[in-house]
Amino acid sequence: MPRPSAAQFCLGSFTVVASTVALLAVSGASGVLAVAVLVVFALVLGTTVTVLARSASASSAAAEPNPAEGAASTPATPATPADPATPADPAAPATPTAPTAAEHAYARQR
């Protein structure tokens, strides 16, 4: 199983601390057993948040198209006829258009 990123780890840790403080403040637990149960519940909640953040980032990364593939399949400039007397292809735009986002293949930072 891959390790969570630093952001996912921080999110899970913050969830554990915040939920522990909130549960202890709301419940008013003073016994050792009651505090231990609340801490364990907060730990399970933080672990669940980290796992869900990991699966959400993995599914969004899989759903994103590869920008390098999109740029390779679309031409950067529209095709123009070699002879000006021949009519242009009706499917091709008459004037050059601005590059699309797919044509700008920026490297994703990890």
PyRosetta script that sets phi, psi and omega in degrees:
from pyrosetta import init, pose_from_sequence

init()
pose = pose_from_sequence("MPRPSAAQFCLGSFTVVASTVALLAVSGASGVLAVAVLVVFALVLGTTVTVLARSASASSAAAEPNPAEGAASTPATPATPADPATPADPAAPATPTAPTAAEHAYARQR")
pose.set_psi(1, 130.0)
pose.set_omega(1, -179.6)
pose.set_phi(2, -68.5)
pose.set_psi(2, 152.5)
pose.set_omega(2, -179.6)
pose.set_phi(3, -77.6)
pose.set_psi(3, 149.2)
pose.set_omega(3, 176.8)
pose.set_phi(4, -71.3)
pose.set_psi(4, 152.8)
pose.set_omega(4, 178.0)
pose.set_phi(5, -72.2)
pose.set_psi(5, 171.9)
pose.set_omega(5, -179.5)
pose.set_phi(6, -62.8)
pose.set_psi(6, -39.1)
pose.set_omega(6, 179.5)
pose.set_phi(7, -65.8)
pose.set_psi(7, -40.6)
pose.set_omega(7, 179.5)
pose.set_phi(8, -68.0)
pose.set_psi(8, -38.8)
pose.set_omega(8, 177.8)
pose.set_phi(9, -64.2)
pose.set_psi(9, -42.9)
pose.set_omega(9, 178.5)
pose.set_phi(10, -65.1)
pose.set_psi(10, -38.6)
pose.set_omega(10, 178.0)
pose.set_phi(11, -62.7)
pose.set_psi(11, -44.6)
pose.set_omega(11, 178.2)
pose.set_phi(12, -64.5)
pose.set_psi(12, -41.9)
pose.set_omega(12, 179.4)
pose.set_phi(13, -65.0)
pose.set_psi(13, -41.7)
pose.set_omega(13, 177.8)
pose.set_phi(14, -63.8)
pose.set_psi(14, -38.5)
pose.set_omega(14, 178.6)
pose.set_phi(15, -62.7)
pose.set_psi(15, -42.0)
pose.set_omega(15, 179.2)
pose.set_phi(16, -62.2)
pose.set_psi(16, -49.1)
pose.set_omega(16, -176.4)
pose.set_phi(17, -67.0)
pose.set_psi(17, -46.6)
pose.set_omega(17, -177.4)
pose.set_phi(18, -65.8)
pose.set_psi(18, -41.8)
pose.set_omega(18, -179.5)
pose.set_phi(19, -71.2)
pose.set_psi(19, -33.0)
pose.set_omega(19, 176.3)
pose.set_phi(20, -63.8)
pose.set_psi(20, -47.5)
pose.set_omega(20, 180.0)
pose.set_phi(21, -63.1)
pose.set_psi(21, -44.1)
pose.set_omega(21, -179.1)
pose.set_phi(22, -65.3)
pose.set_psi(22, -44.0)
pose.set_omega(22, -180.0)
pose.set_phi(23, -65.3)
pose.set_psi(23, -39.9)
pose.set_omega(23, 178.7)
pose.set_phi(24, -67.4)
pose.set_psi(24, -36.9)
pose.set_omega(24, -179.8)
pose.set_phi(25, -70.5)
pose.set_psi(25, -39.8)
pose.set_omega(25, -177.2)
pose.set_phi(26, -75.7)
pose.set_psi(26, -42.1)
pose.set_omega(26, -174.0)
pose.set_phi(27, -77.2)
pose.set_psi(27, -31.4)
pose.set_omega(27, -176.6)
pose.set_phi(28, 70.2)
pose.set_psi(28, 25.1)
pose.set_omega(28, -179.0)
pose.set_phi(29, -66.7)
pose.set_psi(29, 136.8)
pose.set_omega(29, 178.9)
pose.set_phi(30, -124.9)
pose.set_psi(30, -16.5)
pose.set_omega(30, 179.6)
pose.set_phi(31, -80.1)
pose.set_psi(31, 154.2)
pose.set_omega(31, -178.3)
pose.set_phi(32, -63.4)
pose.set_psi(32, -42.3)
pose.set_omega(32, -178.6)
pose.set_phi(33, -66.1)
pose.set_psi(33, -42.3)
pose.set_omega(33, -180.0)
pose.set_phi(34, -65.7)
pose.set_psi(34, -41.2)
pose.set_omega(34, 178.1)
pose.set_phi(35, -66.3)
pose.set_psi(35, -41.3)
pose.set_omega(35, 179.3)
pose.set_phi(36, -62.8)
pose.set_psi(36, -40.6)
pose.set_omega(36, 178.6)
pose.set_phi(37, -64.7)
pose.set_psi(37, -42.4)
pose.set_omega(37, 179.0)
pose.set_phi(38, -65.6)
pose.set_psi(38, -38.8)
pose.set_omega(38, 178.5)
pose.set_phi(39, -66.7)
pose.set_psi(39, -41.7)
pose.set_omega(39, 178.1)
pose.set_phi(40, -64.5)
pose.set_psi(40, -41.0)
pose.set_omega(40, 177.1)
pose.set_phi(41, -61.8)
pose.set_psi(41, -42.5)
pose.set_omega(41, 178.3)
pose.set_phi(42, -65.6)
pose.set_psi(42, -36.4)
pose.set_omega(42, 177.7)
pose.set_phi(43, -65.7)
pose.set_psi(43, -41.6)
pose.set_omega(43, 176.8)
pose.set_phi(44, -64.9)
pose.set_psi(44, -40.8)
pose.set_omega(44, 178.2)
pose.set_phi(45, -62.8)
pose.set_psi(45, -43.9)
pose.set_omega(45, 178.5)
pose.set_phi(46, -64.9)
pose.set_psi(46, -38.7)
pose.set_omega(46, 177.0)
pose.set_phi(47, -65.4)
pose.set_psi(47, -40.8)
pose.set_omega(47, 178.2)
pose.set_phi(48, -63.2)
pose.set_psi(48, -41.7)
pose.set_omega(48, 178.5)
pose.set_phi(49, -63.1)
pose.set_psi(49, -41.4)
pose.set_omega(49, 179.4)
pose.set_phi(50, -64.9)
pose.set_psi(50, -43.4)
pose.set_omega(50, 179.9)
pose.set_phi(51, -65.8)
pose.set_psi(51, -41.5)
pose.set_omega(51, 178.9)
pose.set_phi(52, -67.0)
pose.set_psi(52, -37.1)
pose.set_omega(52, 176.8)
pose.set_phi(53, -66.2)
pose.set_psi(53, -36.6)
pose.set_omega(53, 178.5)
pose.set_phi(54, -66.8)
pose.set_psi(54, -44.4)
pose.set_omega(54, -179.0)
pose.set_phi(55, -71.0)
pose.set_psi(55, -32.6)
pose.set_omega(55, 178.5)
pose.set_phi(56, -68.8)
pose.set_psi(56, -39.9)
pose.set_omega(56, 179.2)
pose.set_phi(57, -71.6)
pose.set_psi(57, -32.4)
pose.set_omega(57, 178.3)
pose.set_phi(58, -70.2)
pose.set_psi(58, -39.1)
pose.set_omega(58, -179.7)
pose.set_phi(59, -72.8)
pose.set_psi(59, -34.0)
pose.set_omega(59, 177.9)
pose.set_phi(60, -72.7)
pose.set_psi(60, -32.1)
pose.set_omega(60, 176.9)
pose.set_phi(61, -70.0)
pose.set_psi(61, -34.1)
pose.set_omega(61, 178.9)
pose.set_phi(62, -74.8)
pose.set_psi(62, -28.3)
pose.set_omega(62, -178.1)
pose.set_phi(63, -81.0)
pose.set_psi(63, -21.9)
pose.set_omega(63, -179.5)
pose.set_phi(64, -73.5)
pose.set_psi(64, 135.0)
pose.set_omega(64, 176.3)
pose.set_phi(65, -72.7)
pose.set_psi(65, 153.2)
pose.set_omega(65, 179.0)
pose.set_phi(66, -74.4)
pose.set_psi(66, 118.2)
pose.set_omega(66, -176.7)
pose.set_phi(67, -65.4)
pose.set_psi(67, -28.3)
pose.set_omega(67, 179.7)
pose.set_phi(68, -68.8)
pose.set_psi(68, -36.9)
pose.set_omega(68, 178.5)
pose.set_phi(69, -69.5)
pose.set_psi(69, -39.0)
pose.set_omega(69, 179.9)
pose.set_phi(70, -66.1)
pose.set_psi(70, -37.6)
pose.set_omega(70, -179.5)
pose.set_phi(71, -72.1)
pose.set_psi(71, -32.1)
pose.set_omega(71, -178.5)
pose.set_phi(72, -74.9)
pose.set_psi(72, -27.8)
pose.set_omega(72, -176.0)
pose.set_phi(73, -86.5)
pose.set_psi(73, -19.2)
pose.set_omega(73, -180.0)
pose.set_phi(74, -109.4)
pose.set_psi(74, 135.2)
pose.set_omega(74, -179.8)
pose.set_phi(75, -72.4)
pose.set_psi(75, 151.5)
pose.set_omega(75, -179.4)
pose.set_phi(76, -76.8)
pose.set_psi(76, -31.9)
pose.set_omega(76, 178.4)
pose.set_phi(77, -126.3)
pose.set_psi(77, 147.2)
pose.set_omega(77, -180.0)
pose.set_phi(78, -69.7)
pose.set_psi(78, 151.9)
pose.set_omega(78, 179.6)
pose.set_phi(79, -73.1)
pose.set_psi(79, 135.0)
pose.set_omega(79, 177.7)
pose.set_phi(80, -119.0)
pose.set_psi(80, 145.4)
pose.set_omega(80, 179.9)
pose.set_phi(81, -68.5)
pose.set_psi(81, 148.9)
pose.set_omega(81, -179.9)
pose.set_phi(82, -71.0)
pose.set_psi(82, -37.6)
pose.set_omega(82, -179.1)
pose.set_phi(83, -102.1)
pose.set_psi(83, 122.2)
pose.set_omega(83, -178.6)
pose.set_phi(84, -64.3)
pose.set_psi(84, -18.6)
pose.set_omega(84, -179.4)
pose.set_phi(85, -77.1)
pose.set_psi(85, -22.2)
pose.set_omega(85, 179.8)
pose.set_phi(86, -80.1)
pose.set_psi(86, 141.0)
pose.set_omega(86, -179.2)
pose.set_phi(87, -69.6)
pose.set_psi(87, 148.5)
pose.set_omega(87, 179.5)
pose.set_phi(88, -73.3)
pose.set_psi(88, 157.9)
pose.set_omega(88, 177.3)
pose.set_phi(89, -64.8)
pose.set_psi(89, 127.9)
pose.set_omega(89, -178.2)
pose.set_phi(90, -64.0)
pose.set_psi(90, -23.6)
pose.set_omega(90, -180.0)
pose.set_phi(91, -78.2)
pose.set_psi(91, -24.1)
pose.set_omega(91, -178.5)
pose.set_phi(92, -82.2)
pose.set_psi(92, 144.9)
pose.set_omega(92, 178.3)
pose.set_phi(93, -68.2)
pose.set_psi(93, 148.2)
pose.set_omega(93, -176.9)
pose.set_phi(94, -73.2)
pose.set_psi(94, -34.1)
pose.set_omega(94, -179.2)
pose.set_phi(95, -119.3)
pose.set_psi(95, 151.9)
pose.set_omega(95, 177.3)
pose.set_phi(96, -62.7)
pose.set_psi(96, 139.1)
pose.set_omega(96, 180.0)
pose.set_phi(97, -107.0)
pose.set_psi(97, 164.8)
pose.set_omega(97, 177.7)
pose.set_phi(98, -67.7)
pose.set_psi(98, 148.0)
pose.set_omega(98, 179.2)
pose.set_phi(99, -62.1)
pose.set_psi(99, 143.5)
pose.set_omega(99, 178.5)
pose.set_phi(100, -85.0)
pose.set_psi(100, 172.9)
pose.set_omega(100, 180.0)
pose.set_phi(101, -64.9)
pose.set_psi(101, -31.6)
pose.set_omega(101, -179.7)
pose.set_phi(102, -69.5)
pose.set_psi(102, -26.8)
pose.set_omega(102, 180.0)
pose.set_phi(103, -76.9)
pose.set_psi(103, -18.0)
pose.set_omega(103, 175.9)
pose.set_phi(104, -95.2)
pose.set_psi(104, 95.3)
pose.set_omega(104, -177.0)
pose.set_phi(105, -90.7)
pose.set_psi(105, 92.7)
pose.set_omega(105, 177.9)
pose.set_phi(106, -90.3)
pose.set_psi(106, 142.9)
pose.set_omega(106, 179.4)
pose.set_phi(107, -75.5)
pose.set_psi(107, 134.8)
pose.set_omega(107, 177.1)
pose.set_phi(108, -80.3)
pose.set_psi(108, 135.6)
pose.set_omega(108, 177.3)
pose.set_phi(109, -86.1)
pose.set_psi(109, 139.9)
pose.set_omega(109, 179.0)
pose.set_phi(110, -112.5)
pose.dump_pdb("model.pdb")
